[in-house]
Amino acid sequence: MLTLYAPQAQTLWDPLLPIGVGELPADLGEIDALLSDPGLVLPIAAHWQREAEVRGYSTAGVGRPTIPMQTYVRLMVLKQRSRWGYETLCREVSDSIHLWTSPVLVDTG
């Protein structure tokens, strides 16, 4: 099932974290602002629509929900920007509270 967007994940720990812990470094903050454009995932939705037209039916609502495409694009931008492999990306995101709690990488699991 195609998922384009997901709301910000909230946890019980969010109010307990010190102010500023979830803030992104300046360079990632700028990237976050660019990636916050709702039109970012429109080409993905358009591709799924074209595929549905070719097949004669849509699979966008079938199967397990995907991770939100906005989250996937953000992960791939971070991976490319940092020149990390997939395993390093997973380790760094899991180990970094400012990436984990920021909108850059919400609902990755």
Gaussian input, Z-matrix of N, CA and C with variables (Angstrom, degrees):
# hf/3-21g

backbone

0 1
 N
 C     1     B1
 C     2     B2     1     A1
 N     3     B3     2     A2     1     D1
 C     4     B4     3     A3     2     D2
 C     5     B5     4     A4     3     D3
 N     6     B6     5     A5     4     D4
 C     7     B7     6     A6     5     D5
 C     8     B8     7     A7     6     D6
 N     9     B9     8     A8     7     D7
 C    10    B10     9     A9     8     D8
 C    11    B11    10    A10     9     D9
 N    12    B12    11    A11    10    D10
 C    13    B13    12    A12    11    D11
 C    14    B14    13    A13    12    D12
 N    15    B15    14    A14    13    D13
 C    16    B16    15    A15    14    D14
 C    17    B17    16    A16    15    D15
 N    18    B18    17    A17    16    D16
 C    19    B19    18    A18    17    D17
 C    20    B20    19    A19    18    D18
 N    21    B21    20    A20    19    D19
 C    22    B22    21    A21    20    D20
 C    23    B23    22    A22    21    D21
 N    24    B24    23    A23    22    D22
 C    25    B25    24    A24    23    D23
 C    26    B26    25    A25    24    D24
 N    27    B27    26    A26    25    D25
 C    28    B28    27    A27    26    D26
 C    29    B29    28    A28    27    D27
 N    30    B30    29    A29    28    D28
 C    31    B31    30    A30    29    D29
 C    32    B32    31    A31    30    D30
 N    33    B33    32    A32    31    D31
 C    34    B34    33    A33    32    D32
 C    35    B35    34    A34    33    D33
 N    36    B36    35    A35    34    D34
 C    37    B37    36    A36    35    D35
 C    38    B38    37    A37    36    D36
 N    39    B39    38    A38    37    D37
 C    40    B40    39    A39    38    D38
 C    41    B41    40    A40    39    D39
 N    42    B42    41    A41    40    D40
 C    43    B43    42    A42    41    D41
 C    44    B44    43    A43    42    D42
 N    45    B45    44    A44    43    D43
 C    46    B46    45    A45    44    D44
 C    47    B47    46    A46    45    D45
 N    48    B48    47    A47    46    D46
 C    49    B49    48    A48    47    D47
 C    50    B50    49    A49    48    D48
 N    51    B51    50    A50    49    D49
 C    52    B52    51    A51    50    D50
 C    53    B53    52    A52    51    D51
 N    54    B54    53    A53    52    D52
 C    55    B55    54    A54    53    D53
 C    56    B56    55    A55    54    D54
 N    57    B57    56    A56    55    D55
 C    58    B58    57    A57    56    D56
 C    59    B59    58    A58    57    D57
 N    60    B60    59    A59    58    D58
 C    61    B61    60    A60    59    D59
 C    62    B62    61    A61    60    D60
 N    63    B63    62    A62    61    D61
 C    64    B64    63    A63    62    D62
 C    65    B65    64    A64    63    D63
 N    66    B66    65    A65    64    D64
 C    67    B67    66    A66    65    D65
 C    68    B68    67    A67    66    D66
 N    69    B69    68    A68    67    D67
 C    70    B70    69    A69    68    D68
 C    71    B71    70    A70    69    D69
 N    72    B72    71    A71    70    D70
 C    73    B73    72    A72    71    D71
 C    74    B74    73    A73    72    D72
 N    75    B75    74    A74    73    D73
 C    76    B76    75    A75    74    D74
 C    77    B77    76    A76    75    D75
 N    78    B78    77    A77    76    D76
 C    79    B79    78    A78    77    D77
 C    80    B80    79    A79    78    D78
 N    81    B81    80    A80    79    D79
 C    82    B82    81    A81    80    D80
 C    83    B83    82    A82    81    D81
 N    84    B84    83    A83    82    D82
 C    85    B85    84    A84    83    D83
 C    86    B86    85    A85    84    D84
 N    87    B87    86    A86    85    D85
 C    88    B88    87    A87    86    D86
 C    89    B89    88    A88    87    D87
 N    90    B90    89    A89    88    D88
 C    91    B91    90    A90    89    D89
 C    92    B92    91    A91    90    D90
 N    93    B93    92    A92    91    D91
 C    94    B94    93    A93    92    D92
 C    95    B95    94    A94    93    D93
 N    96    B96    95    A95    94    D94
 C    97    B97    96    A96    95    D95
 C    98    B98    97    A97    96    D96
 N    99    B99    98    A98    97    D97
 C   100   B100    99    A99    98    D98
 C   101   B101   100   A100    99    D99
 N   102   B102   101   A101   100   D100
 C   103   B103   102   A102   101   D101
 C   104   B104   103   A103   102   D102
 N   105   B105   104   A104   103   D103
 C   106   B106   105   A105   104   D104
 C   107   B107   106   A106   105   D105
 N   108   B108   107   A107   106   D106
 C   109   B109   108   A108   107   D107
 C   110   B110   109   A109   108   D108
 N   111   B111   110   A110   109   D109
 C   112   B112   111   A111   110   D110
 C   113   B113   112   A112   111   D111
 N   114   B114   113   A113   112   D112
 C   115   B115   114   A114   113   D113
 C   116   B116   115   A115   114   D114
 N   117   B117   116   A116   115   D115
 C   118   B118   117   A117   116   D116
 C   119   B119   118   A118   117   D117
 N   120   B120   119   A119   118   D118
 C   121   B121   120   A120   119   D119
 C   122   B122   121   A121   120   D120
 N   123   B123   122   A122   121   D121
 C   124   B124   123   A123   122   D122
 C   125   B125   124   A124   123   D123
 N   126   B126   125   A125   124   D124
 C   127   B127   126   A126   125   D125
 C   128   B128   127   A127   126   D126
 N   129   B129   128   A128   127   D127
 C   130   B130   129   A129   128   D128
 C   131   B131   130   A130   129   D129
 N   132   B132   131   A131   130   D130
 C   133   B133   132   A132   131   D131
 C   134   B134   133   A133   132   D132
 N   135   B135   134   A134   133   D133
 C   136   B136   135   A135   134   D134
 C   137   B137   136   A136   135   D135
 N   138   B138   137   A137   136   D136
 C   139   B139   138   A138   137   D137
 C   140   B140   139   A139   138   D138
 N   141   B141   140   A140   139   D139
 C   142   B142   141   A141   140   D140
 C   143   B143   142   A142   141   D141
 N   144   B144   143   A143   142   D142
 C   145   B145   144   A144   143   D143
 C   146   B146   145   A145   144   D144
 N   147   B147   146   A146   145   D145
 C   148   B148   147   A147   146   D146
 C   149   B149   148   A148   147   D147
 N   150   B150   149   A149   148   D148
 C   151   B151   150   A150   149   D149
 C   152   B152   151   A151   150   D150
 N   153   B153   152   A152   151   D151
 C   154   B154   153   A153   152   D152
 C   155   B155   154   A154   153   D153
 N   156   B156   155   A155   154   D154
 C   157   B157   156   A156   155   D155
 C   158   B158   157   A157   156   D156
 N   159   B159   158   A158   157   D157
 C   160   B160   159   A159   158   D158
 C   161   B161   160   A160   159   D159
 N   162   B162   161   A161   160   D160
 C   163   B163   162   A162   161   D161
 C   164   B164   163   A163   162   D162
 N   165   B165   164   A164   163   D163
 C   166   B166   165   A165   164   D164
 C   167   B167   166   A166   165   D165
 N   168   B168   167   A167   166   D166
 C   169   B169   168   A168   167   D167
 C   170   B170   169   A169   168   D168
 N   171   B171   170   A170   169   D169
 C   172   B172   171   A171   170   D170
 C   173   B173   172   A172   171   D171
 N   174   B174   173   A173   172   D172
 C   175   B175   174   A174   173   D173
 C   176   B176   175   A175   174   D174
 N   177   B177   176   A176   175   D175
 C   178   B178   177   A177   176   D176
 C   179   B179   178   A178   177   D177
 N   180   B180   179   A179   178   D178
 C   181   B181   180   A180   179   D179
 C   182   B182   181   A181   180   D180
 N   183   B183   182   A182   181   D181
 C   184   B184   183   A183   182   D182
 C   185   B185   184   A184   183   D183
 N   186   B186   185   A185   184   D184
 C   187   B187   186   A186   185   D185
 C   188   B188   187   A187   186   D186
 N   189   B189   188   A188   187   D187
 C   190   B190   189   A189   188   D188
 C   191   B191   190   A190   189   D189
 N   192   B192   191   A191   190   D190
 C   193   B193   192   A192   191   D191
 C   194   B194   193   A193   192   D192
 N   195   B195   194   A194   193   D193
 C   196   B196   195   A195   194   D194
 C   197   B197   196   A196   195   D195
 N   198   B198   197   A197   196   D196
 C   199   B199   198   A198   197   D197
 C   200   B200   199   A199   198   D198
 N   201   B201   200   A200   199   D199
 C   202   B202   201   A201   200   D200
 C   203   B203   202   A202   201   D201
 N   204   B204   203   A203   202   D202
 C   205   B205   204   A204   203   D203
 C   206   B206   205   A205   204   D204
 N   207   B207   206   A206   205   D205
 C   208   B208   207   A207   206   D206
 C   209   B209   208   A208   207   D207
 N   210   B210   209   A209   208   D208
 C   211   B211   210   A210   209   D209
 C   212   B212   211   A211   210   D210
 N   213   B213   212   A212   211   D211
 C   214   B214   213   A213   212   D212
 C   215   B215   214   A214   213   D213
 N   216   B216   215   A215   214   D214
 C   217   B217   216   A216   215   D215
 C   218   B218   217   A217   216   D216
 N   219   B219   218   A218   217   D217
 C   220   B220   219   A219   218   D218
 C   221   B221   220   A220   219   D219
 N   222   B222   221   A221   220   D220
 C   223   B223   222   A222   221   D221
 C   224   B224   223   A223   222   D222
 N   225   B225   224   A224   223   D223
 C   226   B226   225   A225   224   D224
 C   227   B227   226   A226   225   D225
 N   228   B228   227   A227   226   D226
 C   229   B229   228   A228   227   D227
 C   230   B230   229   A229   228   D228
 N   231   B231   230   A230   229   D229
 C   232   B232   231   A231   230   D230
 C   233   B233   232   A232   231   D231
 N   234   B234   233   A233   232   D232
 C   235   B235   234   A234   233   D233
 C   236   B236   235   A235   234   D234
 N   237   B237   236   A236   235   D235
 C   238   B238   237   A237   236   D236
 C   239   B239   238   A238   237   D237
 N   240   B240   239   A239   238   D238
 C   241   B241   240   A240   239   D239
 C   242   B242   241   A241   240   D240
 N   243   B243   242   A242   241   D241
 C   244   B244   243   A243   242   D242
 C   245   B245   244   A244   243   D243
 N   246   B246   245   A245   244   D244
 C   247   B247   246   A246   245   D245
 C   248   B248   247   A247   246   D246
 N   249   B249   248   A248   247   D247
 C   250   B250   249   A249   248   D248
 C   251   B251   250   A250   249   D249
 N   252   B252   251   A251   250   D250
 C   253   B253   252   A252   251   D251
 C   254   B254   253   A253   252   D252
 N   255   B255   254   A254   253   D253
 C   256   B256   255   A255   254   D254
 C   257   B257   256   A256   255   D255
 N   258   B258   257   A257   256   D256
 C   259   B259   258   A258   257   D257
 C   260   B260   259   A259   258   D258
 N   261   B261   260   A260   259   D259
 C   262   B262   261   A261   260   D260
 C   263   B263   262   A262   261   D261
 N   264   B264   263   A263   262   D262
 C   265   B265   264   A264   263   D263
 C   266   B266   265   A265   264   D264
 N   267   B267   266   A266   265   D265
 C   268   B268   267   A267   266   D266
 C   269   B269   268   A268   267   D267
 N   270   B270   269   A269   268   D268
 C   271   B271   270   A270   269   D269
 C   272   B272   271   A271   270   D270
 N   273   B273   272   A272   271   D271
 C   274   B274   273   A273   272   D272
 C   275   B275   274   A274   273   D273
 N   276   B276   275   A275   274   D274
 C   277   B277   276   A276   275   D275
 C   278   B278   277   A277   276   D276
 N   279   B279   278   A278   277   D277
 C   280   B280   279   A279   278   D278
 C   281   B281   280   A280   279   D279
 N   282   B282   281   A281   280   D280
 C   283   B283   282   A282   281   D281
 C   284   B284   283   A283   282   D282
 N   285   B285   284   A284   283   D283
 C   286   B286   285   A285   284   D284
 C   287   B287   286   A286   285   D285
 N   288   B288   287   A287   286   D286
 C   289   B289   288   A288   287   D287
 C   290   B290   289   A289   288   D288
 N   291   B291   290   A290   289   D289
 C   292   B292   291   A291   290   D290
 C   293   B293   292   A292   291   D291
 N   294   B294   293   A293   292   D292
 C   295   B295   294   A294   293   D293
 C   296   B296   295   A295   294   D294
 N   297   B297   296   A296   295   D295
 C   298   B298   297   A297   296   D296
 C   299   B299   298   A298   297   D297
 N   300   B300   299   A299   298   D298
 C   301   B301   300   A300   299   D299
 C   302   B302   301   A301   300   D300
 N   303   B303   302   A302   301   D301
 C   304   B304   303   A303   302   D302
 C   305   B305   304   A304   303   D303
 N   306   B306   305   A305   304   D304
 C   307   B307   306   A306   305   D305
 C   308   B308   307   A307   306   D306
 N   309   B309   308   A308   307   D307
 C   310   B310   309   A309   308   D308
 C   311   B311   310   A310   309   D309
 N   312   B312   311   A311   310   D310
 C   313   B313   312   A312   311   D311
 C   314   B314   313   A313   312   D312
 N   315   B315   314   A314   313   D313
 C   316   B316   315   A315   314   D314
 C   317   B317   316   A316   315   D315
 N   318   B318   317   A317   316   D316
 C   319   B319   318   A318   317   D317
 C   320   B320   319   A319   318   D318
 N   321   B321   320   A320   319   D319
 C   322   B322   321   A321   320   D320
 C   323   B323   322   A322   321   D321
 N   324   B324   323   A323   322   D322
 C   325   B325   324   A324   323   D323
 C   326   B326   325   A325   324   D324

   B1=1.4376
   B2=1.5245
   B3=1.2960
   B4=1.4580
   B5=1.5236
   B6=1.3178
   B7=1.4590
   B8=1.5208
   B9=1.3199
   B10=1.4547
   B11=1.5278
   B12=1.3149
   B13=1.4650
   B14=1.5200
   B15=1.3238
   B16=1.4651
   B17=1.5204
   B18=1.3187
   B19=1.4598
   B20=1.5229
   B21=1.3262
   B22=1.4643
   B23=1.5242
   B24=1.3117
   B25=1.4619
   B26=1.5222
   B27=1.3168
   B28=1.4564
   B29=1.5170
   B30=1.3212
   B31=1.4539
   B32=1.5189
   B33=1.3017
   B34=1.4620
   B35=1.5271
   B36=1.3241
   B37=1.4570
   B38=1.5191
   B39=1.3149
   B40=1.4628
   B41=1.5295
   B42=1.3382
   B43=1.4646
   B44=1.5319
   B45=1.3253
   B46=1.4570
   B47=1.5243
   B48=1.3231
   B49=1.4596
   B50=1.5258
   B51=1.3274
   B52=1.4648
   B53=1.5273
   B54=1.3062
   B55=1.4699
   B56=1.5231
   B57=1.3055
   B58=1.4548
   B59=1.5146
   B60=1.3305
   B61=1.4659
   B62=1.5220
   B63=1.3114
   B64=1.4574
   B65=1.5135
   B66=1.3258
   B67=1.4610
   B68=1.5241
   B69=1.3000
   B70=1.4571
   B71=1.5216
   B72=1.3385
   B73=1.4641
   B74=1.5328
   B75=1.3129
   B76=1.4718
   B77=1.5273
   B78=1.3367
   B79=1.4702
   B80=1.5307
   B81=1.3329
   B82=1.4617
   B83=1.5230
   B84=1.3213
   B85=1.4555
   B86=1.5210
   B87=1.3339
   B88=1.4702
   B89=1.5326
   B90=1.3137
   B91=1.4664
   B92=1.5279
   B93=1.3331
   B94=1.4608
   B95=1.5276
   B96=1.3339
   B97=1.4648
   B98=1.5330
   B99=1.3279
   B100=1.4694
   B101=1.5297
   B102=1.3202
   B103=1.4613
   B104=1.5216
   B105=1.3155
   B106=1.4619
   B107=1.5267
   B108=1.3087
   B109=1.4600
   B110=1.5295
   B111=1.3515
   B112=1.4617
   B113=1.5294
   B114=1.3099
   B115=1.4591
   B116=1.5129
   B117=1.3192
   B118=1.4596
   B119=1.5205
   B120=1.3186
   B121=1.4607
   B122=1.5283
   B123=1.3195
   B124=1.4635
   B125=1.5290
   B126=1.3503
   B127=1.4730
   B128=1.5296
   B129=1.3328
   B130=1.4697
   B131=1.5232
   B132=1.3228
   B133=1.4658
   B134=1.5300
   B135=1.3393
   B136=1.4665
   B137=1.5281
   B138=1.3273
   B139=1.4678
   B140=1.5311
   B141=1.3381
   B142=1.4639
   B143=1.5258
   B144=1.3333
   B145=1.4622
   B146=1.5297
   B147=1.3416
   B148=1.4718
   B149=1.5295
   B150=1.3280
   B151=1.4656
   B152=1.5223
   B153=1.3241
   B154=1.4663
   B155=1.5205
   B156=1.3307
   B157=1.4568
   B158=1.5331
   B159=1.3281
   B160=1.4631
   B161=1.5315
   B162=1.3433
   B163=1.4656
   B164=1.5179
   B165=1.3105
   B166=1.4558
   B167=1.5183
   B168=1.3144
   B169=1.4677
   B170=1.5338
   B171=1.3101
   B172=1.4635
   B173=1.5144
   B174=1.3278
   B175=1.4603
   B176=1.5256
   B177=1.3362
   B178=1.4693
   B179=1.5219
   B180=1.3176
   B181=1.4558
   B182=1.5146
   B183=1.3403
   B184=1.4607
   B185=1.5296
   B186=1.3127
   B187=1.4546
   B188=1.5146
   B189=1.3249
   B190=1.4573
   B191=1.5182
   B192=1.3264
   B193=1.4728
   B194=1.5311
   B195=1.3052
   B196=1.4611
   B197=1.5191
   B198=1.3424
   B199=1.4501
   B200=1.5301
   B201=1.3119
   B202=1.4609
   B203=1.5294
   B204=1.3112
   B205=1.4526
   B206=1.5260
   B207=1.3266
   B208=1.4577
   B209=1.5342
   B210=1.3291
   B211=1.4626
   B212=1.5281
   B213=1.3294
   B214=1.4671
   B215=1.5274
   B216=1.3346
   B217=1.4672
   B218=1.5250
   B219=1.3294
   B220=1.4645
   B221=1.5283
   B222=1.3248
   B223=1.4612
   B224=1.5238
   B225=1.3274
   B226=1.4588
   B227=1.5307
   B228=1.3355
   B229=1.4672
   B230=1.5241
   B231=1.3206
   B232=1.4624
   B233=1.5254
   B234=1.3264
   B235=1.4623
   B236=1.5315
   B237=1.3300
   B238=1.4609
   B239=1.5275
   B240=1.3365
   B241=1.4639
   B242=1.5207
   B243=1.3291
   B244=1.4579
   B245=1.5271
   B246=1.3452
   B247=1.4665
   B248=1.5281
   B249=1.3209
   B250=1.4575
   B251=1.5150
   B252=1.3112
   B253=1.4541
   B254=1.5185
   B255=1.3195
   B256=1.4579
   B257=1.5296
   B258=1.3417
   B259=1.4686
   B260=1.5169
   B261=1.3295
   B262=1.4624
   B263=1.5139
   B264=1.3190
   B265=1.4669
   B266=1.5258
   B267=1.3210
   B268=1.4683
   B269=1.5191
   B270=1.3159
   B271=1.4664
   B272=1.5291
   B273=1.3248
   B274=1.4607
   B275=1.5201
   B276=1.3217
   B277=1.4606
   B278=1.5284
   B279=1.3255
   B280=1.4623
   B281=1.5217
   B282=1.3275
   B283=1.4556
   B284=1.5238
   B285=1.3267
   B286=1.4608
   B287=1.5255
   B288=1.3114
   B289=1.4633
   B290=1.5309
   B291=1.3383
   B292=1.4621
   B293=1.5207
   B294=1.3338
   B295=1.4640
   B296=1.5230
   B297=1.3171
   B298=1.4567
   B299=1.5181
   B300=1.3272
   B301=1.4616
   B302=1.5166
   B303=1.3183
   B304=1.4539
   B305=1.5221
   B306=1.3412
   B307=1.4573
   B308=1.5222
   B309=1.3367
   B310=1.4534
   B311=1.5145
   B312=1.3227
   B313=1.4567
   B314=1.5201
   B315=1.2817
   B316=1.4544
   B317=1.5109
   B318=1.3091
   B319=1.4677
   B320=1.5273
   B321=1.3207
   B322=1.4585
   B323=1.5156
   B324=1.2990
   B325=1.4497
   B326=1.4302
   A1=107.83
   A2=117.06
   A3=122.17
   A4=110.36
   A5=116.42
   A6=122.46
   A7=107.20
   A8=117.25
   A9=120.12
   A10=112.27
   A11=117.38
   A12=121.76
   A13=109.93
   A14=116.01
   A15=121.76
   A16=107.81
   A17=117.09
   A18=119.07
   A19=110.83
   A20=116.07
   A21=121.03
   A22=109.09
   A23=116.55
   A24=120.97
   A25=109.45
   A26=116.82
   A27=122.07
   A28=108.18
   A29=116.04
   A30=120.41
   A31=108.91
   A32=115.50
   A33=120.41
   A34=111.66
   A35=117.22
   A36=121.66
   A37=113.07
   A38=118.90
   A39=121.66
   A40=113.75
   A41=119.70
   A42=118.62
   A43=113.90
   A44=117.19
   A45=120.69
   A46=113.62
   A47=116.98
   A48=120.41
   A49=110.58
   A50=117.41
   A51=119.77
   A52=110.90
   A53=115.86
   A54=121.08
   A55=108.69
   A56=115.98
   A57=121.45
   A58=114.53
   A59=118.83
   A60=120.71
   A61=110.71
   A62=117.15
   A63=120.83
   A64=113.98
   A65=117.29
   A66=120.50
   A67=111.03
   A68=115.35
   A69=121.19
   A70=110.46
   A71=116.61
   A72=118.89
   A73=109.21
   A74=117.24
   A75=121.92
   A76=112.74
   A77=117.36
   A78=119.24
   A79=111.54
   A80=117.56
   A81=119.19
   A82=111.37
   A83=117.35
   A84=120.67
   A85=111.72
   A86=116.06
   A87=120.52
   A88=110.90
   A89=116.13
   A90=119.84
   A91=109.74
   A92=116.60
   A93=121.13
   A94=110.64
   A95=116.57
   A96=119.91
   A97=110.79
   A98=117.07
   A99=120.57
   A100=111.54
   A101=116.16
   A102=120.58
   A103=113.02
   A104=117.81
   A105=121.31
   A106=112.61
   A107=117.19
   A108=121.80
   A109=109.42
   A110=117.67
   A111=119.66
   A112=113.35
   A113=117.75
   A114=120.63
   A115=113.91
   A116=116.32
   A117=121.03
   A118=112.94
   A119=117.34
   A120=120.20
   A121=113.04
   A122=117.48
   A123=119.74
   A124=113.18
   A125=119.54
   A126=118.17
   A127=112.80
   A128=117.53
   A129=120.53
   A130=109.10
   A131=116.89
   A132=120.83
   A133=110.51
   A134=116.78
   A135=120.38
   A136=110.87
   A137=117.07
   A138=120.75
   A139=110.02
   A140=117.48
   A141=120.86
   A142=110.60
   A143=116.82
   A144=120.48
   A145=110.73
   A146=116.77
   A147=120.22
   A148=110.45
   A149=116.55
   A150=120.01
   A151=110.65
   A152=117.47
   A153=121.41
   A154=110.89
   A155=117.06
   A156=120.70
   A157=111.06
   A158=117.34
   A159=121.43
   A160=109.92
   A161=116.49
   A162=121.48
   A163=112.85
   A164=116.70
   A165=120.45
   A166=112.75
   A167=118.00
   A168=122.40
   A169=108.07
   A170=115.51
   A171=121.08
   A172=110.66
   A173=116.07
   A174=121.16
   A175=111.06
   A176=117.79
   A177=121.27
   A178=112.30
   A179=118.95
   A180=121.37
   A181=113.99
   A182=116.85
   A183=121.29
   A184=109.49
   A185=116.22
   A186=120.67
   A187=113.43
   A188=113.90
   A189=120.89
   A190=110.20
   A191=117.82
   A192=118.75
   A193=110.96
   A194=115.64
   A195=120.47
   A196=108.59
   A197=116.22
   A198=116.87
   A199=105.04
   A200=118.21
   A201=118.35
   A202=110.94
   A203=116.69
   A204=120.93
   A205=111.79
   A206=117.46
   A207=120.31
   A208=110.09
   A209=117.18
   A210=121.60
   A211=110.18
   A212=116.75
   A213=120.72
   A214=110.84
   A215=116.71
   A216=120.16
   A217=109.81
   A218=116.86
   A219=120.57
   A220=111.54
   A221=117.07
   A222=120.05
   A223=111.49
   A224=116.66
   A225=119.66
   A226=111.75
   A227=118.02
   A228=120.83
   A229=109.23
   A230=117.24
   A231=121.19
   A232=111.10
   A233=117.21
   A234=122.04
   A235=110.72
   A236=116.75
   A237=121.04
   A238=111.32
   A239=116.12
   A240=121.55
   A241=110.86
   A242=116.05
   A243=120.96
   A244=113.17
   A245=115.82
   A246=122.04
   A247=111.34
   A248=114.96
   A249=121.40
   A250=109.66
   A251=116.24
   A252=121.73
   A253=108.38
   A254=116.46
   A255=120.44
   A256=112.16
   A257=116.97
   A258=119.87
   A259=111.65
   A260=117.29
   A261=120.71
   A262=110.37
   A263=117.47
   A264=121.12
   A265=110.26
   A266=116.98
   A267=120.61
   A268=111.34
   A269=116.90
   A270=120.91
   A271=111.01
   A272=117.23
   A273=120.90
   A274=112.06
   A275=117.19
   A276=120.43
   A277=109.95
   A278=116.63
   A279=120.36
   A280=111.76
   A281=117.09
   A282=121.71
   A283=113.09
   A284=118.52
   A285=121.23
   A286=110.16
   A287=116.52
   A288=119.67
   A289=111.69
   A290=118.59
   A291=117.90
   A292=112.19
   A293=118.45
   A294=120.05
   A295=110.59
   A296=116.10
   A297=120.95
   A298=112.18
   A299=117.96
   A300=120.57
   A301=112.88
   A302=118.31
   A303=120.04
   A304=110.98
   A305=117.00
   A306=119.68
   A307=113.51
   A308=118.18
   A309=120.14
   A310=110.65
   A311=117.90
   A312=119.85
   A313=110.88
   A314=117.07
   A315=120.81
   A316=110.18
   A317=116.84
   A318=124.34
   A319=112.75
   A320=116.82
   A321=119.23
   A322=112.62
   A323=119.60
   A324=119.56
   A325=115.05
   D1=128.14
   D2=-178.61
   D3=-75.00
   D4=125.37
   D5=174.90
   D6=-119.72
   D7=120.85
   D8=-178.98
   D9=-91.06
   D10=-43.69
   D11=-175.70
   D12=-129.60
   D13=157.70
   D14=173.12
   D15=-141.04
   D16=145.15
   D17=177.27
   D18=-69.24
   D19=160.23
   D20=178.19
   D21=-61.60
   D22=131.14
   D23=178.09
   D24=-74.89
   D25=134.66
   D26=176.32
   D27=-115.85
   D28=140.08
   D29=177.07
   D30=-124.05
   D31=168.68
   D32=176.53
   D33=-67.98
   D34=-20.28
   D35=-178.00
   D36=-81.11
   D37=-21.73
   D38=-175.32
   D39=-51.22
   D40=-48.14
   D41=-179.82
   D42=-67.99
   D43=-19.10
   D44=-177.45
   D45=-87.71
   D46=-16.25
   D47=-178.54
   D48=-71.37
   D49=143.04
   D50=176.22
   D51=-61.34
   D52=148.96
   D53=178.74
   D54=-60.60
   D55=134.49
   D56=177.42
   D57=94.58
   D58=-13.60
   D59=-179.21
   D60=-63.69
   D61=-37.89
   D62=-178.30
   D63=-85.92
   D64=4.15
   D65=-179.18
   D66=-77.00
   D67=143.65
   D68=178.13
   D69=-85.27
   D70=152.25
   D71=169.13
   D72=-60.15
   D73=157.86
   D74=-174.40
   D75=-54.20
   D76=-44.81
   D77=-177.17
   D78=-66.03
   D79=-39.63
   D80=177.02
   D81=-71.87
   D82=-29.26
   D83=175.59
   D84=-62.59
   D85=-39.65
   D86=177.31
   D87=-66.25
   D88=-42.18
   D89=177.47
   D90=-64.00
   D91=-41.05
   D92=178.59
   D93=-58.59
   D94=-41.76
   D95=179.23
   D96=-61.62
   D97=-41.13
   D98=178.10
   D99=-66.31
   D100=-40.41
   D101=-176.74
   D102=-78.39
   D103=-8.18
   D104=179.59
   D105=-79.45
   D106=-6.24
   D107=179.46
   D108=-63.78
   D109=122.10
   D110=-179.19
   D111=-61.80
   D112=-21.82
   D113=179.39
   D114=-76.85
   D115=-3.46
   D116=-176.97
   D117=-59.86
   D118=-39.30
   D119=-175.82
   D120=-96.54
   D121=2.62
   D122=179.20
   D123=-59.76
   D124=-38.60
   D125=176.28
   D126=-61.97
   D127=-32.41
   D128=178.02
   D129=-67.74
   D130=-45.74
   D131=178.20
   D132=-62.09
   D133=-39.99
   D134=178.93
   D135=-64.38
   D136=-38.90
   D137=178.03
   D138=-62.16
   D139=-46.06
   D140=178.77
   D141=-61.06
   D142=-36.96
   D143=179.00
   D144=-66.82
   D145=-42.93
   D146=177.67
   D147=-62.38
   D148=-42.29
   D149=178.25
   D150=-61.39
   D151=-40.14
   D152=178.97
   D153=-63.95
   D154=-39.99
   D155=179.49
   D156=-65.95
   D157=-38.74
   D158=179.10
   D159=-65.86
   D160=-44.32
   D161=-178.69
   D162=-75.27
   D163=-28.89
   D164=-175.63
   D165=93.47
   D166=-0.23
   D167=176.35
   D168=-154.79
   D169=158.39
   D170=-178.00
   D171=-103.29
   D172=136.49
   D173=174.13
   D174=-103.90
   D175=8.50
   D176=-176.96
   D177=-62.76
   D178=-28.73
   D179=-179.10
   D180=-104.06
   D181=16.04
   D182=-175.06
   D183=-113.35
   D184=142.95
   D185=173.90
   D186=89.33
   D187=-170.65
   D188=179.27
   D189=-69.49
   D190=143.11
   D191=176.28
   D192=-63.31
   D193=140.09
   D194=175.59
   D195=-79.07
   D196=169.89
   D197=167.70
   D198=-68.26
   D199=152.97
   D200=179.41
   D201=-57.45
   D202=133.94
   D203=-178.07
   D204=-60.82
   D205=-32.49
   D206=176.56
   D207=-61.79
   D208=-39.45
   D209=177.89
   D210=-67.45
   D211=-42.84
   D212=179.60
   D213=-60.52
   D214=-45.76
   D215=179.90
   D216=-61.19
   D217=-42.17
   D218=178.90
   D219=-63.20
   D220=-41.65
   D221=177.16
   D222=-61.75
   D223=-43.40
   D224=-178.70
   D225=-68.39
   D226=-34.59
   D227=175.21
   D228=-64.08
   D229=-45.96
   D230=178.69
   D231=-62.41
   D232=-41.75
   D233=178.62
   D234=-61.18
   D235=-46.79
   D236=-178.66
   D237=-68.39
   D238=-42.82
   D239=-178.48
   D240=-61.47
   D241=-38.76
   D242=-176.07
   D243=-92.23
   D244=-7.39
   D245=-177.92
   D246=57.28
   D247=41.51
   D248=177.88
   D249=-95.44
   D250=153.57
   D251=167.53
   D252=-81.44
   D253=175.76
   D254=-177.04
   D255=-62.56
   D256=-44.81
   D257=-179.39
   D258=-63.12
   D259=-41.16
   D260=178.14
   D261=-65.54
   D262=-40.94
   D263=177.33
   D264=-57.08
   D265=-49.85
   D266=-179.86
   D267=-60.33
   D268=-43.82
   D269=-179.18
   D270=-64.63
   D271=-45.37
   D272=-177.78
   D273=-67.06
   D274=-41.36
   D275=179.49
   D276=-66.73
   D277=-41.14
   D278=179.93
   D279=-67.19
   D280=-29.73
   D281=-173.98
   D282=-96.55
   D283=-0.24
   D284=-173.78
   D285=-117.24
   D286=108.00
   D287=-175.04
   D288=-65.35
   D289=-33.78
   D290=179.86
   D291=-71.39
   D292=-26.78
   D293=173.43
   D294=-80.03
   D295=-38.33
   D296=-176.96
   D297=-68.72
   D298=-36.53
   D299=-176.25
   D300=-95.76
   D301=-6.64
   D302=-177.89
   D303=-88.14
   D304=164.63
   D305=177.59
   D306=-66.55
   D307=-12.97
   D308=-177.95
   D309=-61.61
   D310=-38.83
   D311=-174.19
   D312=-133.70
   D313=58.90
   D314=-178.89
   D315=-88.44
   D316=143.60
   D317=174.71
   D318=55.26
   D319=50.90
   D320=179.29
   D321=-81.14
   D322=-10.76
   D323=-175.07
   D324=-116.57

